[in-house]
Amino acid sequence: MEARAQARYVRVTPMKARRVVDLIRGMKADDAQAMLRFAPQAASEPVGKALASAVANAANNHGMDAKELTISEAFVDEGPTMKRIRPRAQGRAFRILKRSSHITVIVSDGVAMPKISRPTKPAKRPEAAPAPKVEEINETEVSEAPAKKAPAKKAPAKKTPAKKSAEKKAAPAKKAPAKKAPAKKSAEKKAEPAKKAPAKKTAAKKAAAPKTTKKEG
């Protein structure tokens, strides 16, 4: 089994930290700690702290024996770089780069780890196979669905104009007798003054007749 520890944002350049890490890679944990305790390099202190943390994780979290641990992997990654300015002669300013590094140490006891996560991979592959079959069935169903619905929509569309045309033809047939009624009334009005006219003339003749008779006598 394996246990790891990582020291991040350490104020040591990656180049200087890699020189120390290369010395302890592949050594036993006890020997590496003894060597780092007396190493003259400034990066030996943060590397020693990362190694001590990895040994503690292996003993406390995984129950491994600290005496049988070896450093299987150790590497340094470059962290962020801070940019500063140093004043120089004649008002000039020179750039200063303050680098940082991430130190990672992995220890193991030589016992193979149990393979637990591998059986889950083949279980996912057969699930992806039936996916295209479902899509093919859906496409056939969708293509058949509009073919059945098309005749149902056309049938009511033809019946609606037939009813409207029958109603329009029936409406003017009822209005025709309504127009003949005023024609009879106008004929009666014209006939009444024609009958009254001779009545007035006869009265005038009767009035004139006695006048002539009186003069002659």
Residue pairs with C-beta under 8 A, 6 or more apart in sequence:
1 58
1 62
1 64
1 108
1 109
1 111
1 113
2 58
2 72
2 106
2 107
2 108
2 113
3 54
3 55
3 57
3 58
3 61
3 62
3 64
3 106
3 107
3 108
4 54
4 57
4 104
4 105
4 106
4 107
5 50
5 51
5 53
5 54
5 56
5 57
5 104
5 105
6 50
6 102
6 103
6 104
6 105
7 46
7 47
7 49
7 50
7 53
7 102
7 103
7 104
8 79
8 102
9 79
9 80
9 100
9 102
10 17
10 46
10 79
10 100
10 101
10 102
10 103
11 98
11 100
12 42
12 43
12 46
12 99
12 100
12 101
13 99
13 101
14 76
14 77
14 78
14 79
14 99
14 101
16 41
16 42
16 43
17 43
17 46
17 47
17 76
17 101
17 103
18 76
19 41
19 43
20 36
20 39
20 41
20 43
20 44
20 47
21 47
21 74
21 75
21 76
21 103
21 105
23 35
23 39
24 32
24 35
24 36
24 47
24 51
24 71
24 74
25 71
25 73
25 74
26 70
26 71
26 72
27 35
27 70
27 71
28 69
28 70
28 71
29 51
29 54
29 55
29 66
29 69
29 70
29 71
29 107
30 66
30 67
32 51
32 71
33 48
33 51
33 52
33 55
36 44
36 45
36 47
36 48
36 51
37 44
37 48
46 103
47 74
47 103
47 105
50 103
50 104
50 105
51 71
51 105
51 107
53 105
54 105
54 106
54 107
55 66
55 69
55 107
58 64
58 66
58 69
58 107
58 109
59 65
59 66
64 109
65 109
68 109
68 110
69 107
69 108
69 109
70 107
70 108
70 109
70 110
71 105
71 106
71 107
72 106
72 107
72 108
73 104
73 105
73 106
74 103
74 104
74 105
74 106
75 104
76 101
76 102
76 103
76 104
77 101
77 102
77 104
78 99
78 100
78 101
78 102
79 99
79 100
79 101
79 102
80 100
81 97
81 98
81 99
81 100
82 97
82 98
82 99
82 100
83 95
83 96
83 97
83 98
84 95
84 96
84 97
84 98
85 93
85 94
85 95
85 96
86 93
86 94
86 95
86 96
87 93
87 94
88 94
